[in-house]
Amino acid sequence: MENEEVLATSNEPLDPNLHKKHISMIERLSNRHQTRLDNSLARQSESDSSSSSTATATTTASFLSRFSDSKRSIDSQLAQSRLTDPAQLRSHLDGISASISDLEKLVAESSYFLPSYEVRSSLKTISDLKQTLENLNSELIPKKKFSFKNKASKQDRDRSVSDSKQTALENADSFSVSLEKLSFQVRVSPGLRNKNGETLVKNFKGLEIGEFTVSDLDSCEVRLIGSVRALFVHRLKNCRVYAGPVTGSILIEGAEDCVFVMASHQIRIHNAKGTDFYLRVRSRPIIEDSTGVRFAPYCLSYEGIEEDLREASLGEETGNWGNVDDFKWLRAVQSPNWSVLPENERVGMVQISNSGDGIEGN
């Protein structure tokens, strides 16, 4: 009987006013729930953003602390130089040079997360430290002065001729030792050197080559297939260099009217003029004493390059090719020494091979 009354009640027509109030109540509850949900998502987003900003700030703060500690240590060593035993002075100054190099490496490795101003400021500090060390070298270890000797007698000259061969050998040994003490060592790594108007091809696949040098080339095309740990480029003019991935650093010292297509974790460019760089790089490219240099994304292809890039942890484009730090430009505005290469002036994808034939571009 009760079930019949319920059924009968449910079949009765609804009161329109009651139905309207019911719908209104449901809408209010729904809106309230949505508002609470939106507020919760907003708070979560703010929390995530805050966490990300906090992480970046923490990382930057950690770098600045390490950088400051290292600088204080180097300053202390520099101050002690004048009090150092002359017999130990060369070793002392070499140790300072190594510490400055380590500090420079710290900046390069941290540049991908540091604000641009911090990178420029840190590099300026390193430059000042290098200059101070160079001044101390000149002051405390002066070069030997040239002096004239009395004209030797014929007998003395004859005796000196008999000793000249031995002296030459000793001088050669001392020269090779002195090279090790230069600030910029003369590298004896495998490489391509002293060529003019040639197409030079080197395939590193299957080879265990750590460092490779390309130097003193004029009007040459260089193709480097495969990967190496470090690449050094010196004194190139009117050249085209197409290189596979470098798992470490690239250092370019002296380039004029050239085109470089390169991929690496770090790249530093010094004394480049009127040169275009097509890069894929994990950290910000660094330039100094350079003018008229332009940058664009990496555009090289050869058989197996995708695998080479992945193995070198360069499989993904980072966009850092356009995030350049100018060592000599510490102002907040854009440096006039570099620019982004306009798209209508860029080369297309460059295809290279082992052969000496011309490259293909599209």
Disulfide bonds with the S-S distance in Angstrom:
none
